[in-house]
């Protein structure tokens, strides 16, 4: 995979190195990264070189928990428009859905997934290139950044229900409990951040629908121009653009992505999904976000999701969630 990482996201590593008294310029140049690109909002680093910089940092910093400090030193501008879109979201749930939808702008080699049950919202991720060995500190940093974003959006009282990491418990394991203030599981099957559902669906004090939509548009435009291996994100972005005109066909989306329909189906299959599943997932993600917005009527939501009739949208929403959209709206209110 010839994936590339948003260069500005590597500012976090630069700050971590500075905090621990390690020369960041030496680490970046040793890994083949030009430090000047950190200040170019459009620059991208080769993913393999960026991970090499994290591995080198882990050898030079005498603190196996140094990635956790990322919760304090991130900045919204480190993540293109995603940081501002997250902070302007109506709820932590919609903010996390934006991470799932748009993280490919930051790092297409990492695919986030959000699942929900009666009591919890779970955010997990996987590195799509199986040849990549994830540095423990980088895994810690990913979860710490999401935690930091949630805390900034929700308030200082934010705390997840539980956190899981795939690596063994380090000697400084107490720092995990000190940061997250919840049970932390080591040697877990996958990295995971779990939120109580009521907390995830609570309105955020600084929500701004207009700002969130404006940043969504920038992220969508960026995803369209990226040439990366995460075909699922690219397909989802193309679907969102076409939905107000009706459910798009696989042929139409394939043309948008400059590939044949056969290639599209093959690449989605390799990613463990299909076009119909991806279309359904996009509609569900948007539906659950839209119904919590009281300024949108159910008929408008039906149109935005590409349904010919409101009744068809209501049937689909009941299939996805087990309740009609009107009931979900009442619950959110």
MIVEX-237134 format. One line per field, with one value per residue: x, y, z of N, C-alpha, C, CB in turn; residue in one letter. Coordinates in pm, whole numbers. Glycine has a CB too. Layout:
REM residues N
nxx c(X,...)
nyy c(Y,...)
nzz c(Z,...)
caxx c(X,...)
cayy c(Y,...)
cazz c(Z,...)
cxx c(X,...)
cyy c(Y,...)
czz c(Z,...)
cbxx c(X,...)
cbyy c(Y,...)
cbzz c(Z,...)
aa c(a,...)
//
This chain:
REM residues 333
nxx c(85,63,24,-33,35,-126,73,65,-47,163,275,212,380,622,593,576,832,981,883,998,1264,1407,1566,1360,1393,1615,1510,1302,1438,1608,1424,1350,1175,1071,1098,995,757,567,434,283,-34,-129,58,192,314,501,356,499,742,661,572,812,940,795,865,1140,1130,1016,1228,1408,1289,1259,1025,768,501,469,308,55,51,-35,-301,-305,-159,-247,-379,-656,-598,-418,-537,-642,-958,-1097,-1062,-1195,-1451,-1519,-1528,-1737,-1958,-2288,-2330,-2126,-2148,-2214,-1982,-1786,-1873,-1798,-1521,-1497,-1590,-1421,-1151,-970,-866,-670,-514,-510,-444,-552,-849,-1133,-1409,-1739,-1964,-2281,-2471,-2736,-2651,-2398,-2154,-1913,-1586,-1357,-1049,-862,-552,-518,-325,-172,92,206,347,217,336,345,326,216,-37,-138,-134,-324,-570,-557,-570,-831,-970,-891,-1009,-1280,-1302,-1249,-1468,-1690,-1642,-1455,-1529,-1558,-1536,-1447,-1623,-1472,-1144,-938,-629,-395,-145,91,68,243,526,449,175,-11,-42,-223,-468,-477,-513,-743,-934,-1093,-1176,-902,-799,-545,-347,-558,-796,-835,-775,-976,-1226,-1472,-1789,-2043,-2376,-2571,-2415,-2275,-2477,-2560,-2633,-2384,-2208,-2085,-2177,-2215,-2400,-2370,-2093,-1995,-2099,-1973,-1705,-1727,-1773,-1525,-1366,-1482,-1423,-1145,-1110,-1200,-997,-778,-547,-553,-539,-777,-1051,-1311,-1374,-1358,-1562,-1782,-1778,-1834,-2089,-2239,-2241,-2410,-2656,-2884,-2998,-3109,-3066,-2744,-2604,-2377,-2228,-2232,-2091,-1848,-1760,-1722,-1501,-1312,-1278,-1355,-1679,-1650,-1393,-1441,-1625,-1460,-1254,-1397,-1486,-1243,-1196,-1370,-1644,-1941,-2091,-2367,-2386,-2219,-2353,-2589,-2481,-2384,-2624,-2748,-2567,-2585,-2860,-2902,-2765,-2897,-3164,-3149,-3135,-3334,-3406,-3443,-3689,-3866,-3934,-3751,-3514,-3556,-3535,-3266,-3133,-3182,-3420,-3723,-3971,-4111,-4209,-4059,-3810,-3873,-3926,-3674,-3525,-3641,-3562,-3286,-3255,-3456,-3667,-3908,-3822,-3940,-3969,-3702,-3624,-3779,-3664,-3404,-3463)
nyy c(-118,220,426,751,979,1254,1531,1731,1603,1475,1662,1618,1410,1547,1742,1572,1463,1696,1754,1552,1600,1522,1565,1670,1729,1577,1316,1317,1369,1151,951,1011,1220,1542,1818,2069,2024,2000,2234,2279,2263,2094,1901,1566,1274,981,685,469,588,774,605,485,695,714,468,507,717,585,430,618,772,762,645,440,506,738,813,870,1132,1270,1335,1582,1756,1780,1965,2131,2197,2007,1803,1859,1956,1792,1804,2043,1988,1774,1898,2073,1916,1783,1589,1357,1114,1175,1312,1111,949,1108,1084,816,835,1022,984,886,1104,1190,957,706,442,355,236,333,214,234,100,23,-59,-140,-2,113,292,196,248,135,45,-58,-139,-130,-230,-522,-578,-390,-319,-210,48,51,295,463,354,406,683,738,663,831,1084,1083,1061,1307,1488,1427,1505,1778,1859,1776,1837,1882,1679,1452,1103,785,466,235,130,-25,-179,-334,-411,-534,-471,-190,-82,159,155,275,532,511,462,695,887,808,741,513,159,-14,-227,-450,-629,-684,-794,-596,-242,-16,221,287,429,536,511,706,927,959,1045,1282,1632,1858,2137,2330,2293,2337,2352,2470,2520,2259,2139,2291,2221,1948,1957,2045,1827,1624,1710,1688,1411,1321,1391,1250,992,701,384,322,223,198,431,619,535,571,850,932,823,974,1223,1177,1092,1274,1279,1037,683,590,396,115,128,403,512,384,503,763,723,657,392,57,-103,-368,-373,-209,-365,-581,-467,-371,-613,-725,-561,-656,-605,-502,-333,-280,-316,-111,117,95,123,388,531,465,573,849,887,839,1052,1274,1260,1353,1620,1884,2075,1962,1817,1501,1431,1581,1457,1205,1267,1361,1126,979,836,751,785,892,687,468,536,534,263,155,279,170,-93,-68,32,-62,97,354,655,882,817,793,1056,1181,1068,1174,1442)
nzz c(0,-91,101,242,503,659,683,879,1097,1212,1372,1633,1717,1695,1900,2120,2124,2177,2435,2579,2570,2344,2034,1788,1516,1439,1466,1277,1034,1028,985,732,687,592,790,723,595,788,827,609,502,309,266,267,428,350,458,570,641,831,1034,1092,1214,1452,1565,1603,1785,2003,2081,2170,2366,2707,2830,2829,2811,2667,2453,2553,2634,2420,2444,2558,2399,2139,1856,1700,1431,1355,1220,964,844,1009,1287,1363,1267,1429,1686,1648,1632,1700,1896,2087,1963,1692,1636,1658,1452,1242,1258,1182,920,793,857,676,544,714,783,574,610,838,964,1116,1315,1429,1658,1804,2092,2322,2550,2506,2306,2083,1976,1752,1585,1296,1140,804,637,659,681,834,1143,1434,1636,1986,2129,1937,1900,2157,2140,1940,2064,2283,2163,2051,2290,2404,2224,2268,2535,2516,2364,2516,2785,3095,3264,3117,3068,2948,2930,2924,2818,2573,2483,2258,2332,2581,2937,3040,3246,3344,3377,3541,3447,3241,3370,3514,3314,3153,3344,3395,3363,3215,2961,2887,2639,2469,2213,2017,1970,2157,2238,2464,2511,2735,2625,2676,2744,2504,2336,2436,2406,2286,2427,2260,2006,1654,1385,1129,1113,1137,905,706,744,694,419,322,398,248,-12,-3,37,-208,-380,-296,-360,-251,-73,61,-37,52,202,-3,-173,-3,26,-237,-268,-81,-204,-419,-319,-270,-521,-552,-484,-574,-844,-863,-1096,-1154,-936,-969,-1208,-1115,-957,-1136,-1229,-1334,-1298,-1229,-1116,-897,-747,-690,-535,-316,-216,-140,72,251,224,42,-242,-201,76,163,68,218,474,467,436,678,870,811,845,1120,1218,1102,1203,1459,1433,1478,1293,1049,852,843,586,438,518,411,140,128,175,-45,-80,-240,-126,187,343,266,366,639,683,632,833,1061,1025,1057,1321,1485,1559,1468,1280,1394,1664,1739,1707,1903,2132,2119,2150)
caxx c(0,138,-55,36,-20,-130,196,37,-77,291,315,195,506,724,574,610,978,1027,847,1086,1403,1469,1569,1264,1444,1700,1425,1229,1529,1656,1317,1326,1065,1113,1026,927,623,474,363,208,-160,-157,168,168,432,486,311,606,842,602,574,952,971,738,946,1264,1098,994,1359,1484,1219,1264,892,683,366,477,201,-64,58,-102,-431,-289,-82,-306,-444,-754,-538,-334,-614,-715,-1086,-1163,-1062,-1302,-1579,-1544,-1564,-1863,-2063,-2399,-2309,-2004,-2178,-2197,-1841,-1715,-1910,-1714,-1390,-1511,-1613,-1322,-1014,-882,-797,-553,-433,-594,-408,-625,-995,-1212,-1544,-1821,-2079,-2364,-2570,-2832,-2591,-2266,-2101,-1777,-1501,-1239,-983,-766,-459,-561,-208,-134,238,249,346,183,414,253,307,128,-172,-178,-157,-453,-679,-545,-618,-977,-1011,-872,-1113,-1407,-1297,-1260,-1604,-1791,-1608,-1351,-1584,-1570,-1459,-1505,-1664,-1355,-1047,-860,-514,-354,-12,99,70,380,560,381,34,-92,-70,-345,-582,-479,-566,-877,-1022,-1188,-1103,-819,-768,-424,-347,-694,-796,-829,-785,-1117,-1271,-1615,-1860,-2183,-2458,-2636,-2314,-2243,-2588,-2593,-2596,-2258,-2231,-2030,-2220,-2248,-2438,-2313,-1949,-1971,-2129,-1868,-1584,-1758,-1756,-1381,-1316,-1531,-1343,-1010,-1118,-1219,-873,-673,-526,-506,-591,-900,-1159,-1440,-1396,-1382,-1696,-1879,-1781,-1904,-2231,-2299,-2262,-2517,-2780,-3002,-3056,-3152,-2960,-2659,-2567,-2235,-2167,-2212,-1984,-1723,-1717,-1672,-1371,-1226,-1251,-1468,-1766,-1591,-1283,-1501,-1679,-1348,-1182,-1483,-1483,-1114,-1206,-1465,-1779,-1995,-2147,-2497,-2361,-2162,-2463,-2677,-2409,-2382,-2758,-2774,-2485,-2642,-2995,-2893,-2719,-2998,-3288,-3127,-3136,-3476,-3434,-3471,-3811,-3843,-3941,-3624,-3415,-3580,-3479,-3121,-3081,-3209,-3541,-3828,-4085,-4080,-4243,-3946,-3708,-3917,-3907,-3530,-3477,-3685,-3477,-3154,-3251,-3563,-3771,-3930,-3743,-4008,-3937,-3561,-3620,-3835,-3565,-3294,-3512)
cayy c(0,344,520,869,1038,1400,1572,1812,1514,1438,1764,1560,1341,1651,1799,1469,1456,1815,1742,1453,1640,1457,1655,1619,1740,1460,1197,1329,1354,1013,868,1053,1316,1681,1894,2184,1984,2008,2363,2283,2193,1997,1805,1432,1191,838,623,386,676,831,501,468,803,676,359,566,792,489,383,728,829,669,644,361,561,876,842,918,1277,1326,1386,1720,1843,1788,2089,2102,2211,1891,1700,1922,2008,1693,1849,2141,1920,1697,1987,2141,1815,1797,1494,1278,1009,1227,1345,986,906,1185,1019,695,870,1109,965,859,1228,1196,836,605,306,325,240,332,161,260,13,67,-150,-72,81,168,321,144,291,51,69,-156,-97,-210,-296,-622,-585,-285,-349,-86,82,64,436,523,309,485,821,746,660,951,1198,1076,1096,1450,1555,1410,1586,1917,1884,1747,1904,1817,1561,1336,982,670,354,147,144,-146,-172,-469,-443,-574,-362,-141,-53,284,132,366,652,485,483,836,966,772,734,405,33,-25,-367,-472,-755,-700,-832,-478,-117,20,324,260,538,514,562,831,1032,978,1109,1408,1750,1921,2280,2417,2241,2436,2277,2535,2497,2118,2113,2355,2138,1824,1982,2046,1691,1548,1751,1632,1267,1297,1412,1162,864,611,249,299,238,210,573,690,498,637,992,947,794,1088,1331,1144,1049,1360,1251,898,586,573,260,84,177,547,538,339,607,875,686,626,249,-20,-158,-495,-341,-158,-478,-663,-398,-372,-750,-740,-484,-725,-553,-498,-201,-264,-299,22,211,85,178,534,581,452,671,981,891,853,1188,1372,1259,1428,1762,1923,2167,1884,1737,1362,1426,1631,1353,1101,1317,1366,989,917,754,812,816,893,557,378,573,489,117,129,322,70,-211,-38,66,-125,194,450,777,977,777,828,1202,1214,1029,1271,1569)
cazz c(0,-96,178,290,624,661,751,998,1209,1273,1468,1765,1749,1713,2034,2218,2131,2247,2576,2644,2556,2228,1918,1690,1379,1416,1447,1150,920,1031,928,595,684,585,892,665,551,901,822,484,530,204,254,321,446,325,583,626,702,951,1138,1130,1308,1581,1618,1651,1905,2111,2128,2228,2481,2820,2891,2739,2804,2620,2358,2623,2645,2302,2485,2602,2309,2005,1819,1593,1298,1323,1148,855,893,1093,1426,1383,1246,1552,1796,1617,1621,1794,2006,2069,1867,1556,1622,1633,1317,1150,1259,1100,780,731,902,562,511,801,767,508,649,962,943,1239,1306,1546,1674,1915,2145,2408,2655,2477,2172,2081,1866,1734,1457,1250,1036,690,578,758,691,926,1286,1503,1754,2100,2162,1838,1936,2273,2097,1869,2161,2366,2087,2047,2425,2420,2145,2339,2657,2476,2315,2618,2911,3174,3335,3027,3094,2879,3015,2931,2709,2550,2393,2221,2383,2722,3034,3064,3386,3380,3349,3620,3368,3164,3458,3550,3203,3108,3461,3373,3344,3096,2935,2808,2563,2415,2071,1932,2044,2166,2331,2485,2575,2772,2515,2716,2734,2363,2267,2503,2326,2323,2450,2155,1875,1550,1264,1011,1111,1111,763,626,751,621,275,295,411,133,-128,11,13,-350,-453,-249,-428,-147,-83,134,-135,122,231,-129,-219,85,-8,-366,-244,-11,-301,-514,-254,-291,-653,-550,-454,-693,-882,-856,-1220,-1143,-839,-1031,-1302,-1035,-903,-1250,-1236,-1385,-1194,-1187,-1024,-774,-670,-643,-428,-198,-163,-71,197,338,214,-93,-272,-135,220,184,48,334,589,454,466,822,941,791,902,1266,1245,1061,1282,1583,1398,1472,1182,928,855,799,440,387,543,311,14,137,176,-174,-81,-322,-40,330,400,240,464,772,691,641,964,1158,1006,1112,1463,1561,1593,1361,1296,1484,1800,1762,1722,2035,2231,2113,2203)
cxx c(89,61,31,-40,-20,-12,168,3,50,343,304,323,617,714,610,761,1033,1001,943,1234,1478,1459,1474,1314,1533,1616,1356,1322,1586,1554,1285,1212,1120,1035,951,784,520,387,286,82,-193,-52,132,301,402,459,424,712,788,603,717,994,916,821,1078,1241,1080,1126,1434,1420,1211,1132,799,541,364,365,77,-66,-8,-238,-425,-233,-137,-364,-544,-694,-446,-404,-699,-845,-1154,-1168,-1175,-1440,-1618,-1597,-1695,-1981,-2168,-2384,-2175,-2027,-2158,-2052,-1760,-1749,-1831,-1571,-1392,-1515,-1493,-1178,-918,-811,-666,-460,-517,-558,-480,-774,-1065,-1350,-1616,-1940,-2153,-2455,-2661,-2768,-2464,-2246,-1954,-1703,-1377,-1169,-893,-675,-481,-446,-153,17,293,240,327,271,317,224,214,-16,-224,-213,-289,-569,-676,-596,-771,-1034,-1002,-976,-1247,-1411,-1312,-1403,-1708,-1767,-1510,-1399,-1592,-1481,-1524,-1546,-1551,-1269,-970,-744,-464,-219,-18,102,214,403,487,230,-57,-127,-195,-468,-592,-538,-713,-980,-1134,-1110,-1026,-777,-645,-430,-485,-688,-784,-832,-930,-1138,-1422,-1675,-1998,-2270,-2525,-2539,-2284,-2352,-2631,-2552,-2468,-2275,-2185,-2070,-2255,-2274,-2372,-2163,-1917,-1992,-2020,-1740,-1605,-1733,-1608,-1322,-1358,-1450,-1203,-1010,-1128,-1088,-761,-667,-467,-580,-723,-1019,-1293,-1472,-1427,-1520,-1802,-1892,-1858,-2053,-2301,-2330,-2382,-2652,-2899,-3069,-3109,-3036,-2875,-2630,-2418,-2162,-2136,-2097,-1849,-1670,-1660,-1530,-1272,-1181,-1373,-1553,-1709,-1478,-1337,-1551,-1565,-1278,-1266,-1486,-1354,-1115,-1310,-1606,-1825,-2054,-2280,-2481,-2306,-2269,-2555,-2611,-2407,-2518,-2787,-2696,-2547,-2780,-2990,-2843,-2829,-3119,-3271,-3127,-3280,-3508,-3465,-3600,-3779,-3852,-3812,-3515,-3431,-3519,-3327,-3058,-3116,-3328,-3650,-3949,-4043,-4108,-4128,-3832,-3746,-3898,-3758,-3478,-3519,-3600,-3340,-3153,-3357,-3672,-3790,-3850,-3808,-3976,-3794,-3547,-3673,-3734,-3451,-3338,-3520)
cyy c(124,452,636,928,1190,1450,1648,1725,1471,1546,1711,1489,1443,1710,1699,1458,1577,1804,1650,1481,1572,1552,1603,1626,1621,1336,1202,1307,1212,919,907,1150,1459,1763,2014,2152,1991,2132,2382,2199,2087,1887,1672,1358,1048,768,542,471,738,730,472,575,771,564,411,644,699,436,492,787,725,675,566,413,701,912,900,1070,1346,1385,1533,1811,1848,1928,2059,2107,2096,1795,1758,1979,1913,1738,1946,2079,1840,1788,2059,2045,1833,1709,1425,1165,1059,1268,1221,932,984,1130,896,732,938,1083,936,985,1237,1078,725,462,262,341,227,273,188,165,53,-45,-72,30,154,201,281,192,204,94,-48,-93,-188,-280,-394,-639,-481,-336,-219,-67,107,210,505,481,389,627,836,754,785,1074,1198,1112,1248,1531,1547,1498,1734,1951,1873,1827,1822,1693,1438,1222,867,563,254,170,13,-116,-314,-508,-480,-451,-317,-114,72,273,226,494,634,513,630,924,935,764,631,274,32,-171,-376,-609,-787,-738,-714,-352,-69,128,310,376,490,580,694,948,1063,1055,1240,1527,1814,2073,2371,2371,2356,2363,2337,2509,2351,2086,2172,2272,2002,1842,1983,1905,1606,1582,1691,1482,1237,1305,1317,1034,768,478,224,322,254,356,651,659,568,785,1015,921,913,1201,1305,1118,1142,1340,1108,806,563,426,240,135,326,579,495,444,727,849,641,480,180,-71,-290,-472,-291,-272,-563,-597,-388,-510,-775,-667,-544,-671,-559,-360,-181,-245,-160,130,212,146,331,592,574,557,811,993,913,991,1290,1376,1334,1579,1808,2017,2093,1806,1595,1350,1477,1526,1241,1140,1313,1227,913,823,826,852,812,758,458,408,521,339,84,166,222,-57,-189,-31,-1,-28,291,577,879,945,813,978,1245,1183,1130,1405,1566)
czz c(0,-22,223,409,612,745,880,1118,1282,1367,1611,1808,1775,1855,2143,2235,2207,2397,2651,2620,2443,2109,1811,1546,1344,1386,1311,1031,914,967,783,579,683,687,836,623,664,894,692,502,426,192,319,327,403,457,649,696,831,1066,1184,1230,1446,1646,1674,1780,2025,2166,2204,2353,2592,2899,2799,2725,2741,2523,2424,2637,2526,2337,2522,2494,2167,1983,1707,1453,1262,1228,1035,911,991,1239,1454,1362,1369,1662,1773,1611,1729,1916,1985,1970,1725,1532,1588,1495,1212,1145,1169,952,717,774,788,514,590,776,705,544,776,937,1077,1212,1437,1546,1801,1961,2239,2500,2615,2329,2175,1956,1863,1605,1423,1145,917,619,682,771,789,1069,1361,1626,1869,2133,2064,1863,2055,2232,2025,1967,2249,2294,2080,2185,2447,2344,2216,2464,2625,2435,2426,2746,2991,3247,3246,3071,3019,2978,3032,2808,2697,2456,2369,2279,2532,2812,3058,3212,3436,3361,3427,3545,3281,3249,3499,3441,3176,3221,3442,3365,3212,3081,2845,2741,2507,2267,1976,2019,2044,2271,2343,2562,2620,2667,2552,2706,2588,2289,2333,2415,2378,2332,2336,2015,1780,1420,1141,1000,1080,963,674,627,686,472,238,301,292,9,-122,-16,-136,-427,-411,-332,-326,-156,-15,42,-67,151,105,-184,-134,50,-137,-349,-181,-110,-392,-448,-276,-427,-663,-522,-579,-720,-866,-980,-1211,-1049,-897,-1128,-1227,-986,-1010,-1249,-1293,-1269,-1141,-1087,-891,-686,-612,-524,-301,-133,-87,63,291,334,70,-118,-200,15,250,168,170,457,586,489,616,901,932,856,1053,1305,1216,1153,1414,1559,1382,1358,1052,946,808,648,377,404,441,178,17,132,48,-177,-160,-239,106,394,379,338,603,788,707,779,1072,1147,1069,1264,1548,1604,1477,1384,1390,1629,1834,1782,1858,2145,2236,2173,2355)
cbxx c(-96,165,-118,51,61,-266,281,-77,-152,394,228,76,545,707,429,552,1038,958,705,1052,1474,1401,1713,1136,1522,1791,1319,1162,1643,1686,1191,1301,971,1093,1121,1005,627,550,462,295,-274,-170,296,64,480,614,191,672,885,458,507,1044,915,591,973,1326,970,907,1443,1501,1077,1384,838,679,304,611,163,-73,203,-118,-484,-202,60,-417,-339,-869,-463,-294,-704,-743,-1179,-1091,-929,-1283,-1573,-1416,-1454,-1851,-2003,-2530,-2425,-1956,-2321,-2290,-1787,-1748,-2060,-1711,-1349,-1639,-1734,-1357,-1008,-962,-887,-596,-373,-583,-258,-578,-1041,-1226,-1542,-1869,-2037,-2446,-2503,-2907,-2561,-2160,-2120,-1777,-1463,-1277,-903,-837,-310,-634,-98,-196,302,163,478,35,504,311,440,172,-173,-65,-43,-472,-670,-399,-558,-1025,-925,-734,-1124,-1427,-1166,-1164,-1638,-1793,-1734,-1295,-1722,-1535,-1450,-1407,-1789,-1398,-949,-948,-401,-350,84,223,4,407,710,435,-3,-21,50,-347,-570,-340,-484,-872,-1084,-1271,-1201,-694,-890,-297,-298,-776,-921,-947,-691,-1202,-1229,-1636,-1872,-2214,-2564,-2690,-2185,-2222,-2706,-2523,-2710,-2148,-2161,-1879,-2341,-2132,-2591,-2340,-1886,-2064,-2267,-1840,-1542,-1905,-1821,-1309,-1366,-1680,-1334,-955,-1238,-1318,-827,-694,-433,-524,-494,-909,-1163,-1438,-1274,-1275,-1716,-1839,-1639,-1845,-2245,-2207,-2138,-2477,-2755,-2963,-2953,-3218,-3020,-2528,-2610,-2214,-2260,-2341,-2011,-1744,-1835,-1764,-1388,-1104,-1214,-1420,-1909,-1540,-1189,-1616,-1769,-1248,-1141,-1625,-1498,-1000,-1242,-1417,-1786,-2103,-2166,-2587,-2264,-2047,-2543,-2714,-2265,-2341,-2863,-2739,-2342,-2651,-3070,-2801,-2594,-3042,-3333,-2997,-3055,-3516,-3315,-3353,-3922,-3944,-4061,-3583,-3427,-3731,-3528,-3079,-3135,-3091,-3589,-3871,-4201,-4161,-4372,-3896,-3690,-4064,-3963,-3454,-3531,-3835,-3461,-3103,-3265,-3506,-3733,-4078,-3720,-4161,-3961,-3472,-3701,-3966,-3511,-3247,-3650)
cbyy c(0,385,452,974,994,1451,1657,1908,1390,1409,1891,1461,1246,1763,1847,1333,1449,1939,1691,1314,1615,1319,1669,1696,1871,1434,1187,1466,1456,969,879,934,1296,1738,1941,2236,1844,2006,2476,2231,2292,2068,1861,1352,1196,779,532,301,787,878,372,472,937,630,253,657,875,373,335,836,878,702,790,220,567,900,719,855,1322,1218,1306,1726,1796,1680,2197,2201,2341,1818,1626,1821,2036,1559,1913,2260,1829,1624,2088,2216,1675,1765,1390,1222,957,1347,1410,882,925,1334,981,618,961,1249,852,798,1350,1199,791,622,296,417,126,475,8,407,-136,190,-270,-173,-3,70,474,-11,442,-101,201,-281,-101,-124,-191,-755,-564,-158,-420,-85,207,-5,508,484,157,487,867,624,534,972,1198,934,1022,1489,1493,1261,1561,1949,1788,1598,1932,1914,1593,1376,951,613,284,-1,265,-259,-82,-482,-324,-662,-406,-13,-34,400,-11,401,686,339,395,882,942,640,872,429,-86,69,-440,-460,-871,-570,-908,-479,-10,-104,469,126,659,571,459,820,990,844,1015,1416,1853,1886,2322,2423,2147,2541,2276,2686,2537,2031,2170,2498,2120,1783,2116,2137,1628,1577,1905,1660,1208,1395,1553,1128,878,674,158,390,118,128,633,654,345,621,1046,851,671,1140,1349,1023,1035,1504,1274,860,453,650,230,-67,149,614,463,204,651,901,577,718,192,-137,-179,-573,-237,-62,-566,-688,-258,-327,-852,-688,-339,-719,-408,-609,-184,-385,-407,47,177,-63,123,575,500,310,672,1014,760,745,1220,1342,1115,1386,1788,1986,2261,1787,1800,1268,1509,1762,1298,1076,1460,1435,913,843,723,716,717,1002,502,393,727,525,48,207,462,37,-243,93,212,-191,272,484,841,975,628,782,1269,1137,890,1291,1602)
cbzz c(122,-243,298,178,749,719,658,971,1160,1166,1452,1768,1635,1607,2052,2175,1990,2191,2590,2596,2680,2196,1861,1701,1360,1538,1561,1140,929,1177,1013,510,805,441,998,545,494,1032,840,363,538,72,318,233,593,256,555,516,603,924,1086,1006,1257,1562,1510,1543,1883,2063,2010,2126,2442,2914,2916,2787,2943,2553,2284,2761,2657,2194,2603,2722,2305,1987,1775,1601,1291,1450,1244,739,777,1082,1459,1288,1122,1598,1819,1486,1628,1725,2015,2203,1886,1532,1751,1740,1292,1191,1403,1139,769,761,1002,446,540,948,903,360,670,1079,846,1297,1273,1550,1679,1876,2218,2489,2773,2522,2132,2088,1879,1731,1459,1193,1086,593,533,722,554,908,1331,1542,1728,2223,2164,1696,1968,2378,2008,1775,2247,2409,1945,2004,2529,2376,2005,2379,2732,2361,2204,2650,2993,3273,3389,2884,3247,2776,2957,2941,2735,2492,2453,2070,2361,2747,3167,2982,3401,3296,3380,3747,3280,3112,3582,3582,3078,3038,3489,3242,3349,3105,2870,2897,2652,2435,2039,1830,1985,2200,2283,2562,2480,2916,2477,2859,2806,2295,2262,2641,2326,2221,2575,2165,1891,1533,1247,1015,1246,1197,725,677,897,646,236,394,542,108,-135,150,87,-407,-436,-102,-555,-7,-28,258,-229,252,302,-232,-214,232,-21,-470,-154,100,-385,-593,-108,-276,-762,-681,-403,-677,-1027,-840,-1339,-1094,-706,-1103,-1392,-916,-799,-1250,-1097,-1472,-1249,-1309,-1085,-806,-760,-756,-474,-234,-276,-159,167,475,267,-115,-424,-164,271,85,-79,361,594,311,389,871,885,642,871,1325,1160,921,1309,1648,1267,1601,1161,896,766,865,389,459,686,295,-13,265,296,-216,65,-431,-66,401,336,94,468,795,564,532,998,1137,855,1055,1477,1680,1723,1349,1162,1460,1821,1643,1611,2060,2200,1968,2144)
aa c(x,x,x,x,x,x,x,x,x,x,x,x,x,x,x,x,x,x,x,x,x,x,x,x,x,x,x,x,x,x,x,x,x,x,x,x,x,x,x,x,x,x,x,x,x,x,x,x,x,x,x,x,x,x,x,x,x,x,x,x,x,x,x,x,x,x,x,x,x,x,x,x,x,x,x,x,x,x,x,x,x,x,x,x,x,x,x,x,x,x,x,x,x,x,x,x,x,x,x,x,x,x,x,x,x,x,x,x,x,x,x,x,x,x,x,x,x,x,x,x,x,x,x,x,x,x,x,x,x,x,x,x,x,x,x,x,x,x,x,x,x,x,x,x,x,x,x,x,x,x,x,x,x,x,x,x,x,x,x,x,x,x,x,x,x,x,x,x,x,x,x,x,x,x,x,x,x,x,x,x,x,x,x,x,x,x,x,x,x,x,x,x,x,x,x,x,x,x,x,x,x,x,x,x,x,x,x,x,x,x,x,x,x,x,x,x,x,x,x,x,x,x,x,x,x,x,x,x,x,x,x,x,x,x,x,x,x,x,x,x,x,x,x,x,x,x,x,x,x,x,x,x,x,x,x,x,x,x,x,x,x,x,x,x,x,x,x,x,x,x,x,x,x,x,x,x,x,x,x,x,x,x,x,x,x,x,x,x,x,x,x,x,x,x,x,x,x,x,x,x,x,x,x,x,x,x,x,x,x,x,x,x,x,x,x,x,x,x,x,x,x,x,x,x,x,x,x,x,x,x,x,x,x)
//
